[in-house]
């Protein structure tokens, strides 16, 4: 009988029995289930099991948080249930069965756009800076570019990057990302994307001003086809890329292996390029134009303030569901068709409103030191466009700040659409979002920002005072908690060195609820600038993930247990890009190499690179966050 046999039996009953389990696996801290009927699972009963630290559902997977001993629990559960485990990728694939068609579409869109978002952010910053120097008459009544040859040169040079991102990078990046997501040959995706934006074609932005007779054509004798490029077009690129994926799969299946290396890429690429330019491109262009025209009519029509109110109020809930990913494609299509987007300003305002609600909580809980450790970093990240820590860590926890932010975003959205605030680029959210706004709209957007700051703050503060949030007992400054028996057994203070080089981050800012809500324990994280995970102290290896190698657990001499987790949800990579240098039970020394990883592969797979340290058992520690540290040299934590 295993250590977790009884708990496994309880979990099996509470989850609906063996017949309700379609697939099961585990990562470094969690059991991951795909259930045939998720509604059967008795969550209160599951969370009452002593070794269970919590549950949640994400992307069709029902996840049960166990902690460091999840590998032992998994073995006992498999023995009790008689269910065979599968790989993480198989669980992820099976999990899509629990998503409705809309969720599956949104998941696919998110996975396509995730790898290219960094480029979109860069492009947005570039265009925003160019707006300041070449369009604002605030430098002695004229633009900076008109008064300085140096800045004129800078403006011209920066367009090299802006054009690369928004004109060329989007179609090429989408084709590459689709091929990568679907397991196709990525270089073929890149080439397909390049054929959509080739210099041989009439630039998409020049089509509207060119007479039909003057558009260049391919003349095949019996038919003529317009030679039109698809710069900045989203839907044509997606359609073309998926065509290439399925053509490649077809030719791989029917072509003899001896000639497959020649026939498959040649036929797949040739036919997909033909389909893209002869059929799919014009159809995709038309679909994108219809979608953008409908949205544009809603934003700019006689009922635009109603549209702004609805979108402003409900955008934050869309973030929770994941449906907000669709806005990227619509924004880019609006920019392509109309030279700007009125959706992006409202998205930035929604970010600001969520941050302002947290600002209200900061004032309400100013005497609550423990709460401020979460509130202040979350507010800052929210004002910079990253809303998840604020929304999940604070606003949804208390509820009323979330609705206060929605109300503020609603009013700001009404003003934004009423005065047709327009952005020339996307990617820059929060307060810096003003850099993406067209110069003629910057003044009104600044007023909208003021509303998005003041109204949620006042609503949150007022409601919070009525609820007595400001009178909550101060936490974090009282008597220290009793140390664990293991810590008491050793009087020596504990010191932990940096396990990676980079910037230290409070655990509350980690965009994963299991870590940020401290379900597993206190800790911190590092945004790494190197790729070798080091032991932060002497100890022995207590947890390894032999299949994925993305995390490791250490037992320290005084009984403290720590977990080091590279990236978020990197278990799905199945070890690709990770190399472990230690085994279970091995003694390690401070500064010893534990795991080497490939940051580019992690980013390309769409996973955040932030690496987390969690103290799952042990004394209270003081963590050094918000500073740059050197791996193996700088101290990041010590005993309190």
C-alpha positions as CSV (number, residue, x, y, z in Angstrom):
1,X,0.0,0.0,0.0
2,X,1.5,3.3,-1.1
3,X,1.7,6.5,0.9
4,X,-1.1,8.1,-1.2
5,X,-3.3,5.1,-1.8
6,X,-6.1,6.3,0.5
7,X,-6.0,9.8,-1.0
8,X,-5.9,8.4,-4.5
9,X,-9.0,6.3,-3.8
10,X,-10.8,9.4,-2.5
11,X,-9.7,11.4,-5.6
12,X,-10.8,8.7,-7.9
13,X,-14.3,8.6,-6.4
14,X,-14.6,12.4,-6.2
15,X,-13.5,12.8,-9.8
16,X,-16.2,10.5,-11.1
17,X,-14.5,7.2,-11.2
18,X,-12.3,5.5,-13.9
19,X,-15.0,5.9,-16.5
20,X,-14.9,9.7,-16.3
21,X,-11.1,9.9,-17.0
22,X,-10.2,10.2,-20.6
23,X,-6.5,10.9,-20.0
24,X,-4.2,11.7,-17.1
25,X,-0.6,12.8,-16.6
26,X,1.3,15.0,-14.2
27,X,3.9,17.8,-14.2
28,X,6.1,18.9,-11.4
29,X,3.3,20.0,-9.0
30,X,-0.1,19.0,-10.5
31,X,-2.1,16.1,-11.7
32,X,-3.6,16.9,-15.1
33,X,-6.9,15.2,-16.1
34,X,-9.0,15.3,-19.2
35,X,-12.5,14.3,-17.9
36,X,-15.2,12.9,-20.1
37,X,-17.7,15.0,-18.1
38,X,-16.1,17.8,-16.0
39,X,-19.4,18.5,-14.2
40,X,-19.2,15.2,-12.4
41,X,-16.1,16.2,-10.4
42,X,-16.9,17.0,-6.8
43,X,-14.5,19.9,-6.3
44,X,-15.2,20.5,-2.6
45,X,-14.6,16.9,-1.9
46,X,-11.4,16.9,-3.9
47,X,-10.1,20.0,-2.1
48,X,-10.8,18.4,1.2
49,X,-8.3,15.6,0.6
50,X,-5.3,16.5,2.9
51,X,-2.6,16.4,0.2
52,X,-4.6,18.4,-2.3
53,X,-3.7,22.1,-2.3
54,X,-6.3,23.3,-4.8
55,X,-7.9,22.7,-8.2
56,X,-8.6,24.7,-11.3
57,X,-9.5,24.1,-14.9
58,X,-7.5,25.5,-17.8
59,X,-7.6,24.9,-21.5
60,X,-9.9,21.8,-21.0
61,X,-7.6,20.2,-18.4
62,X,-8.8,19.7,-14.8
63,X,-5.7,20.2,-12.7
64,X,-5.3,19.0,-9.1
65,X,-2.4,20.7,-7.2
66,X,-0.4,18.2,-5.1
67,X,3.0,19.8,-4.8
68,X,6.5,18.2,-4.7
69,X,5.2,14.7,-4.1
70,X,3.0,14.6,-7.2
71,X,5.2,11.9,-8.8
72,X,4.6,9.5,-5.9
73,X,0.9,10.5,-5.8
74,X,0.6,9.8,-9.6
75,X,2.1,6.3,-9.2
76,X,-0.4,5.4,-6.5
77,X,-3.2,6.9,-8.4
78,X,-2.4,4.9,-11.5
79,X,-2.2,1.8,-9.4
80,X,-5.5,2.5,-7.7
81,X,-7.5,3.6,-10.8
82,X,-6.0,1.2,-13.4
83,X,-5.8,4.2,-15.8
84,X,-2.7,4.3,-17.9
85,X,-0.9,7.6,-18.0
86,X,-0.2,9.4,-21.3
87,X,2.2,12.1,-22.4
88,X,1.6,15.8,-21.7
89,X,1.1,16.5,-25.4
90,X,-1.6,13.8,-25.6
91,X,-3.3,15.2,-22.6
92,X,-3.2,18.7,-24.2
93,X,-4.7,17.3,-27.4
94,X,-7.4,15.3,-25.6
95,X,-8.3,18.4,-23.5
96,X,-9.6,20.1,-26.6
97,X,-12.5,17.7,-26.5
98,X,-13.8,19.7,-23.4
99,X,-13.7,23.0,-25.2
100,X,-16.6,24.2,-27.3
101,X,-16.0,25.2,-30.9
102,X,-15.6,28.9,-30.0
103,X,-13.0,28.1,-27.3
104,X,-11.1,25.9,-29.8
105,X,-11.0,28.7,-32.3
106,X,-9.8,31.1,-29.7
107,X,-7.2,28.7,-28.4
108,X,-5.9,28.2,-32.0
109,X,-5.8,32.0,-32.6
110,X,-4.0,32.6,-29.3
111,X,-1.4,29.9,-30.2
112,X,-0.8,31.4,-33.6
113,X,-0.4,35.0,-32.4
114,X,1.6,34.2,-29.2
115,X,5.0,33.7,-30.8
116,X,4.7,37.0,-32.9
117,X,3.4,39.3,-30.2
118,X,6.9,40.4,-29.1
119,X,7.5,41.7,-32.7
120,X,4.1,43.4,-32.7
121,X,5.0,45.2,-29.4
122,X,8.3,46.3,-30.8
123,X,6.6,47.6,-34.0
124,X,4.0,49.4,-31.9
125,X,6.7,51.2,-29.9
126,X,8.6,52.2,-33.0
127,X,5.5,53.7,-34.7
128,X,4.5,55.4,-31.4
129,X,7.9,57.0,-31.2
130,X,7.7,58.1,-34.8
131,X,4.3,59.7,-34.1
132,X,6.0,61.9,-31.5
133,X,8.8,63.1,-33.7
134,X,7.2,63.4,-37.1
135,X,3.5,64.2,-36.4
136,X,3.3,66.3,-33.2
137,X,3.6,70.1,-33.7
138,X,4.9,70.6,-30.2
139,X,8.5,71.6,-30.9
140,X,8.3,75.4,-31.4
141,X,5.0,74.9,-33.3
142,X,6.4,72.3,-35.7
143,X,7.5,68.7,-35.7
144,X,10.9,67.7,-34.5
145,X,11.6,66.0,-37.9
146,X,11.0,69.3,-39.8
147,X,13.6,71.1,-37.6
148,X,16.4,68.6,-37.4
149,X,18.0,66.5,-40.1
150,X,19.3,64.1,-37.5
151,X,15.8,63.3,-36.3
152,X,14.6,63.2,-39.9
153,X,17.2,60.5,-40.5
154,X,16.1,58.6,-37.3
155,X,12.5,58.8,-38.4
156,X,13.4,57.4,-41.9
157,X,15.6,54.6,-40.4
158,X,13.0,53.5,-37.8
159,X,10.5,52.9,-40.6
160,X,12.7,50.1,-41.7
161,X,11.7,48.3,-38.5
162,X,8.1,49.5,-38.6
163,X,7.6,48.3,-42.1
164,X,9.3,45.0,-41.4
165,X,6.9,44.3,-38.5
166,X,3.5,45.5,-39.8
167,X,3.8,45.2,-43.6
168,X,6.0,42.1,-44.0
169,X,6.4,40.5,-40.6
170,X,2.7,39.8,-39.9
171,X,1.9,37.6,-42.9
172,X,5.3,35.9,-42.8
173,X,5.1,35.4,-39.1
174,X,1.6,34.0,-39.2
175,X,2.6,31.5,-41.9
176,X,5.6,30.4,-39.9
177,X,3.6,30.2,-36.6
178,X,0.8,28.1,-38.2
179,X,3.3,25.6,-39.6
180,X,5.1,25.4,-36.2
181,X,1.8,24.9,-34.3
182,X,0.6,22.2,-36.7
183,X,3.9,20.4,-36.9
184,X,4.7,21.3,-40.5
185,X,8.0,22.3,-42.1
186,X,8.6,25.8,-40.8
187,X,10.9,27.0,-43.6
188,X,8.1,26.3,-46.1
189,X,5.8,28.5,-44.0
190,X,8.4,31.3,-44.1
191,X,8.7,31.0,-47.9
192,X,4.9,30.9,-48.4
193,X,4.7,34.1,-46.3
194,X,7.4,35.8,-48.3
195,X,5.5,35.1,-51.5
196,X,2.5,37.0,-50.1
197,X,4.6,40.2,-49.7
198,X,7.1,39.9,-52.5
199,X,8.4,43.1,-54.1
200,X,7.2,41.8,-57.5
201,X,3.6,42.3,-56.4
202,X,1.6,45.5,-56.2
203,X,1.7,46.6,-52.5
204,X,-1.6,46.0,-50.7
205,X,-1.6,49.7,-49.6
206,X,-1.4,50.8,-53.2
207,X,-4.3,48.8,-54.5
208,X,-7.0,51.3,-53.5
209,X,-5.3,54.0,-55.5
210,X,-4.6,52.0,-58.6
211,X,-7.0,51.7,-61.5
212,X,-8.1,48.1,-62.3
213,X,-6.5,48.3,-65.7
214,X,-3.1,49.3,-64.2
215,X,-2.9,46.5,-61.7
216,X,-0.1,44.1,-62.9
217,X,-1.2,40.6,-63.9
218,X,0.1,37.2,-64.5
219,X,-1.1,36.4,-68.0
220,X,-1.6,32.6,-68.7
221,X,-3.3,33.2,-72.0
222,X,-6.7,31.7,-71.0
223,X,-6.8,33.6,-67.7
224,X,-5.2,36.6,-66.0
225,X,-4.6,36.9,-62.3
226,X,-3.9,40.1,-60.4
227,X,-0.4,40.4,-58.9
228,X,-1.4,41.8,-55.6
229,X,0.5,41.6,-52.3
230,X,-1.0,40.9,-48.9
231,X,1.0,43.2,-46.7
232,X,-0.4,43.4,-43.1
233,X,-3.2,40.9,-44.1
234,X,-4.1,38.4,-41.4
235,X,-6.8,36.1,-42.9
236,X,-5.2,35.4,-46.3
237,X,-2.0,34.4,-44.4
238,X,-3.9,32.1,-42.1
239,X,-5.8,30.4,-44.9
240,X,-2.7,30.0,-47.0
241,X,-0.7,28.5,-44.2
242,X,-3.4,26.0,-43.2
243,X,-3.6,25.0,-46.9
244,X,0.1,24.4,-46.9
245,X,-0.2,22.3,-43.7
246,X,-2.8,19.9,-45.1
247,X,-1.1,19.7,-48.5
248,X,2.2,18.7,-46.9
249,X,0.4,16.1,-44.8
250,X,-1.4,14.7,-47.9
251,X,1.8,14.4,-50.0
252,X,3.7,12.8,-47.1
253,X,1.0,10.2,-46.8
254,X,0.8,9.3,-50.5
255,X,4.3,9.8,-51.8
256,X,6.8,6.9,-51.7
257,X,9.5,7.6,-49.0
258,X,12.3,7.3,-51.6
259,X,11.2,10.5,-53.4
260,X,9.2,12.2,-50.6
261,X,12.0,14.7,-49.8
262,X,11.7,16.1,-53.3
263,X,8.0,15.7,-54.1
264,X,6.4,16.7,-50.8
265,X,7.9,20.1,-50.3
266,X,7.8,21.0,-54.1
267,X,4.1,20.0,-54.6
268,X,3.0,21.4,-51.2
269,X,4.6,24.8,-51.6
270,X,3.8,25.2,-55.3
271,X,0.1,24.3,-54.9
272,X,-0.3,26.4,-51.7
273,X,1.2,29.5,-53.3
274,X,-1.1,29.0,-56.3
275,X,-4.1,28.6,-54.0
276,X,-3.0,31.7,-52.0
277,X,-2.8,34.0,-55.0
278,X,-5.5,32.6,-57.2
279,X,-8.3,31.8,-54.7
280,X,-7.6,32.1,-51.0
281,X,-5.9,35.6,-51.0
282,X,-8.8,37.4,-52.7
283,X,-11.3,35.4,-50.5
284,X,-9.4,36.1,-47.3
285,X,-9.0,39.8,-48.2
286,X,-12.7,40.0,-48.7
287,X,-13.5,38.2,-45.5
288,X,-11.1,40.5,-43.6
289,X,-12.5,43.6,-45.2
290,X,-16.1,42.6,-44.3
291,X,-15.2,41.9,-40.7
292,X,-13.2,45.1,-40.3
293,X,-16.0,47.1,-42.1
294,X,-18.6,45.7,-39.7
295,X,-16.5,46.5,-36.7
296,X,-15.6,49.9,-38.1
297,X,-19.3,50.7,-38.7
298,X,-20.0,49.8,-35.1
299,X,-17.1,52.0,-33.8
300,X,-17.7,55.0,-36.1
301,X,-21.5,54.8,-36.8
302,X,-24.3,56.6,-35.1
303,X,-24.4,54.1,-32.2
304,X,-20.6,54.1,-31.6
305,X,-21.0,55.2,-28.0
306,X,-23.1,52.1,-27.3
307,X,-20.4,50.0,-29.0
308,X,-17.8,51.8,-26.9
309,X,-19.8,51.2,-23.7
310,X,-20.3,47.5,-24.3
311,X,-16.8,46.8,-25.5
312,X,-15.2,48.9,-22.6
313,X,-17.4,47.1,-20.0
314,X,-16.9,43.6,-21.2
315,X,-13.3,43.5,-22.4
316,X,-11.9,42.6,-19.0
317,X,-14.2,39.5,-18.7
318,X,-13.1,38.6,-22.3
319,X,-9.5,38.4,-21.0
320,X,-10.6,35.8,-18.4
321,X,-12.2,33.6,-21.1
322,X,-9.4,34.1,-23.6
323,X,-11.8,35.5,-26.2
324,X,-9.8,38.7,-26.3
325,X,-7.2,37.1,-28.5
326,X,-9.5,37.7,-31.5
327,X,-9.0,41.4,-31.1
328,X,-5.4,41.2,-32.3
329,X,-6.5,40.0,-35.8
330,X,-9.4,42.6,-36.0
331,X,-7.1,45.4,-34.9
332,X,-4.5,44.5,-37.5
333,X,-7.2,44.2,-40.2
334,X,-8.6,47.7,-39.2
335,X,-5.1,49.2,-39.5
336,X,-4.7,47.6,-42.9
337,X,-8.1,48.7,-44.2
338,X,-8.5,52.1,-42.5
339,X,-5.1,53.2,-41.5
340,X,-5.8,52.9,-37.8
341,X,-7.9,51.1,-35.1
342,X,-10.3,52.5,-32.5
343,X,-10.4,49.1,-30.7
344,X,-6.8,49.3,-29.4
345,X,-7.3,52.5,-27.4
346,X,-10.2,50.9,-25.5
347,X,-8.1,47.9,-24.7
348,X,-5.4,50.1,-23.3
349,X,-8.0,52.0,-21.3
350,X,-9.3,48.7,-19.9
351,X,-5.8,47.9,-18.7
352,X,-5.5,51.2,-17.1
353,X,-8.8,50.9,-15.4
354,X,-7.9,47.5,-13.8
355,X,-4.7,49.1,-12.5
356,X,-6.6,52.0,-11.1
357,X,-8.8,49.7,-9.1
358,X,-5.7,48.1,-7.6
359,X,-4.5,51.7,-6.8
360,X,-7.7,52.1,-4.8
361,X,-6.9,48.9,-3.0
362,X,-3.4,50.2,-2.3
363,X,-4.8,53.2,-0.5
364,X,-7.5,51.1,1.3
365,X,-4.9,48.6,2.5
366,X,-2.1,51.0,3.1
367,X,-1.6,49.7,6.7
368,X,-1.7,46.1,5.5
369,X,2.0,45.3,4.7
370,X,1.2,41.8,3.4
371,X,-1.4,43.0,1.0
372,X,0.9,45.7,-0.3
373,X,3.4,43.1,-1.4
374,X,0.9,42.0,-4.0
375,X,-0.9,45.3,-4.6
376,X,1.9,47.6,-5.6
377,X,3.7,45.3,-8.1
378,X,0.4,44.3,-9.7
379,X,-0.6,48.0,-10.1
380,X,2.7,48.8,-11.8
381,X,2.5,45.9,-14.2
382,X,-1.1,46.7,-15.0
383,X,-0.3,50.3,-15.8
384,X,2.3,48.9,-18.2
385,X,-0.2,46.7,-19.9
386,X,0.0,43.4,-18.1
387,X,-3.3,42.9,-16.3
388,X,-3.3,39.3,-15.2
389,X,-1.6,39.8,-11.8
390,X,-4.0,42.6,-10.9
391,X,-7.1,40.8,-12.2
392,X,-6.5,37.4,-10.8
393,X,-4.5,38.3,-7.7
394,X,-6.6,41.2,-6.4
395,X,-9.6,42.5,-8.4
396,X,-11.4,39.1,-8.9
397,X,-10.5,38.1,-5.3
398,X,-12.4,41.0,-3.9
399,X,-14.9,41.3,-6.8
400,X,-15.9,44.9,-6.3
401,X,-12.6,46.3,-7.7
402,X,-13.1,44.2,-10.8
403,X,-16.5,45.7,-11.5
404,X,-15.3,49.2,-10.5
405,X,-12.6,48.8,-13.2
406,X,-15.2,47.6,-15.7
407,X,-17.4,50.7,-15.0
408,X,-14.4,53.0,-15.5
409,X,-13.4,51.3,-18.7
410,X,-17.0,51.6,-19.9
411,X,-17.1,55.3,-19.4
412,X,-13.7,55.8,-20.9
413,X,-14.8,53.6,-23.9
414,X,-17.8,55.8,-24.5
415,X,-15.5,58.9,-24.6
416,X,-13.0,57.2,-26.8
417,X,-15.5,56.2,-29.4
418,X,-17.5,59.4,-29.1
419,X,-14.4,61.4,-30.1
420,X,-13.1,58.7,-32.6
421,X,-9.8,58.1,-30.8
422,X,-7.6,56.2,-33.2
423,X,-4.4,54.2,-32.9
424,X,-1.9,53.7,-35.7
425,X,-0.4,50.6,-34.1
426,X,-1.1,48.0,-31.5
427,X,1.1,46.2,-28.9
428,X,1.7,48.9,-26.4
429,X,-0.9,48.8,-23.6
430,X,-1.6,50.6,-20.3
431,X,-0.3,54.1,-19.8
432,X,2.4,53.8,-22.5
433,X,-0.5,53.1,-24.9
434,X,-0.6,56.8,-25.7
435,X,2.4,56.3,-27.8
436,X,0.3,54.2,-30.2
437,X,-2.3,56.9,-30.6
438,X,-2.5,59.1,-33.7
439,X,-1.2,62.6,-32.9
440,X,-4.6,64.2,-33.5
441,X,-6.2,61.9,-30.9
442,X,-3.6,62.1,-28.2
443,X,-5.3,64.9,-26.3
444,X,-8.6,63.2,-26.1
445,X,-7.0,59.9,-25.3
446,X,-5.2,61.6,-22.4
447,X,-8.7,62.7,-21.1
448,X,-9.9,59.1,-21.5
449,X,-6.9,57.9,-19.5
450,X,-7.7,60.4,-16.7
451,X,-11.2,58.9,-16.5
452,X,-9.8,55.4,-16.5
453,X,-7.6,56.3,-13.6
454,X,-9.9,58.4,-11.5
455,X,-13.3,56.7,-11.8
456,X,-12.2,53.1,-10.9
457,X,-10.0,54.5,-8.1
458,X,-12.9,56.4,-6.5
459,X,-15.4,53.6,-7.0
460,X,-13.0,51.0,-5.5
461,X,-12.1,53.3,-2.6
462,X,-15.7,54.2,-1.8
463,X,-17.1,50.7,-1.9
464,X,-14.1,49.4,-0.1
465,X,-14.6,51.8,2.8
466,X,-18.2,50.8,3.1
467,X,-17.2,47.2,3.2
468,X,-14.6,47.9,5.8
469,X,-11.6,46.9,3.8
470,X,-9.6,49.8,5.1
471,X,-10.2,48.6,8.7
472,X,-8.9,45.1,8.1
473,X,-6.4,43.9,10.6
474,X,-2.9,44.7,9.5
475,X,-1.0,41.7,8.4
476,X,2.7,41.0,8.0
477,X,3.9,43.3,10.8
478,X,2.7,41.2,13.8
479,X,4.5,38.5,15.7
480,X,6.5,36.1,13.5
481,X,5.0,32.7,12.7
482,X,6.3,29.7,14.5
483,X,9.0,28.1,12.5
484,X,8.7,24.7,11.1
485,X,10.1,21.8,13.1
486,X,12.8,21.4,10.5
487,X,13.9,25.0,10.8
488,X,13.9,24.8,14.6
489,X,16.1,21.8,14.4
490,X,18.8,23.9,12.8
491,X,19.8,27.2,14.3
492,X,21.9,28.2,11.3
493,X,20.4,31.0,9.2
494,X,19.4,30.0,5.7
495,X,20.8,32.0,2.7
496,X,19.9,31.3,-0.9
497,X,22.0,32.5,-3.9
498,X,20.7,33.5,-7.3
499,X,19.8,30.4,-9.3
500,X,19.9,32.4,-12.6
501,X,21.2,35.8,-13.7
502,X,18.4,38.4,-14.4
503,X,15.9,40.5,-12.6
504,X,14.2,39.2,-9.5
505,X,10.4,39.4,-9.4
506,X,7.9,39.0,-6.6
507,X,6.0,35.7,-6.8
508,X,2.7,37.6,-6.9
509,X,3.6,38.9,-10.3
510,X,4.1,35.4,-11.8
511,X,1.4,35.0,-14.4
512,X,0.3,31.6,-13.1
513,X,-2.3,31.4,-10.3
514,X,-0.8,28.4,-8.6
515,X,2.4,30.3,-8.0
516,X,1.1,33.9,-7.7
517,X,-1.6,32.9,-5.1
518,X,1.1,31.0,-3.2
519,X,-0.8,27.7,-3.3
520,X,2.5,25.8,-3.0
521,X,4.2,28.3,-0.7
522,X,6.1,31.6,-0.6
523,X,8.8,32.3,-3.1
524,X,10.1,34.6,-5.9
525,X,11.0,34.4,-9.6
526,X,13.7,35.6,-11.9
527,X,13.4,36.8,-15.5
528,X,16.5,35.1,-16.8
529,X,19.3,36.5,-19.0
530,X,21.2,33.3,-19.1
531,X,20.3,29.6,-19.6
532,X,21.8,27.5,-16.8
533,X,19.9,26.8,-13.6
534,X,22.2,26.7,-10.6
535,X,21.6,25.3,-7.1
536,X,20.9,28.2,-4.7
537,X,22.3,26.3,-1.7
538,X,23.8,22.9,-0.7
539,X,21.3,20.1,-0.6
540,X,20.0,16.9,-2.3
541,X,17.8,16.4,-5.3
542,X,14.3,15.4,-4.0
543,X,12.2,15.9,-7.2
544,X,13.1,15.4,-10.9
545,X,11.0,15.3,-14.0
546,X,12.9,12.8,-16.2
547,X,10.6,13.2,-19.2
548,X,10.4,17.0,-19.3
549,X,13.5,18.1,-17.3
550,X,11.8,21.5,-16.8
551,X,11.9,21.6,-13.0
552,X,13.8,20.2,-10.0
553,X,13.2,20.0,-6.2
554,X,15.9,20.3,-3.6
555,X,16.0,19.3,0.1
556,X,18.3,21.6,2.1
557,X,20.2,20.4,5.2
558,X,17.9,22.2,7.7
559,X,14.8,20.4,6.2
560,X,13.7,23.2,3.9
561,X,12.2,22.0,0.6
562,X,12.4,24.2,-2.4
563,X,11.1,23.9,-6.0
564,X,12.7,25.4,-9.0
565,X,10.5,25.7,-12.1
566,X,11.8,26.9,-15.5
567,X,9.2,28.8,-17.5
568,X,5.5,28.4,-17.3
569,X,3.6,25.4,-18.6
570,X,6.9,24.2,-20.1
571,X,6.0,20.6,-19.2
572,X,4.1,20.6,-22.5
573,X,7.5,20.8,-24.3
574,X,8.2,17.2,-23.3
575,X,11.9,17.9,-22.6
576,X,12.7,19.7,-25.9
577,X,15.2,22.3,-25.1
578,X,16.1,21.1,-21.6
579,X,19.1,19.1,-20.4
580,X,19.3,17.9,-16.8
581,X,22.6,17.3,-15.0
582,X,21.4,15.7,-11.8
583,X,19.5,12.6,-10.6
584,X,17.1,11.8,-7.8
585,X,18.9,11.7,-4.4
586,X,22.1,13.2,-5.7
587,X,23.9,15.6,-3.4
588,X,24.5,19.1,-4.9
589,X,26.6,22.1,-3.9
590,X,25.7,25.7,-4.0
591,X,26.3,27.0,-7.5
592,X,26.3,23.6,-9.1
593,X,24.6,23.3,-12.6
594,X,21.2,21.6,-12.4
595,X,19.5,22.2,-15.7
596,X,20.6,23.8,-19.0
597,X,17.7,25.2,-21.2
598,X,17.2,26.8,-24.5
599,X,15.4,30.2,-24.0
600,X,14.6,30.6,-27.7
601,X,12.8,27.3,-27.9
602,X,10.8,28.2,-24.9
603,X,9.8,31.5,-26.3
604,X,9.1,30.0,-29.7
605,X,6.8,27.5,-28.0
606,X,4.8,30.4,-26.6
607,X,5.8,30.0,-22.9
608,X,6.9,32.7,-20.6
609,X,10.6,32.3,-19.6
610,X,10.1,33.5,-16.0
611,X,11.6,30.9,-13.6
612,X,10.1,30.4,-10.1
613,X,11.6,29.4,-6.8
614,X,9.0,28.2,-4.2
615,X,9.7,27.2,-0.6
616,X,7.2,24.3,-0.2
617,X,8.3,23.6,3.3
618,X,10.6,25.5,5.7
619,X,11.1,28.7,7.6
620,X,9.9,32.2,6.7
621,X,12.4,33.8,4.3
622,X,12.9,37.4,3.2
623,X,13.2,37.7,-0.6
624,X,15.2,40.3,-2.5
625,X,13.1,41.3,-5.5
626,X,13.1,44.1,-8.1
627,X,16.8,44.0,-8.7
628,X,19.4,42.5,-11.1
629,X,21.3,39.6,-9.8
630,X,24.2,37.4,-10.9
631,X,23.8,33.6,-10.8
632,X,25.7,31.9,-8.0
633,X,27.0,35.3,-6.7
634,X,24.2,37.5,-5.3
635,X,22.0,36.6,-2.4
636,X,18.2,36.5,-3.1
637,X,16.8,35.2,0.1
638,X,17.7,34.7,3.8
639,X,16.0,33.5,7.0
640,X,13.8,36.1,8.8
